Amino acid sequence: MKDCGTVVWITGLSGAGKTTTSQLLVEKLKLDGRKVISLDGDQLGKVFKRKDYSKESRIILGLQYSDLCKLLSSQGLIVVISCIGLIKEIEEYNRLNIFRYIDVFLDTPIKVLEER
């Protein structure tokens, strides 16, 4: 597993700063000479042709994101993914199935989210 990368999974409510945080992290890692790829939940939803927002559908989509992240990290990449997430089943799946997994929750106060 010496070529195994890492998955940094950034979650939070809408407007929490996930995209901004992930972009800053990716820029820093690239400046450090790391092999990194950025995935955004909004863009991935279009790629995977998200059709509905039921909990079951969100779990299935989240698990597809997980498998994609696992595949990319197994090739030595650092994968930074930002998505709303917040589903316990996906977090548990990631912890069991992704070798180097870091979960980051942006706990932005509701008042700040409302202002944004």
Disulfide bonds with the S-S distance in Angstrom:
none
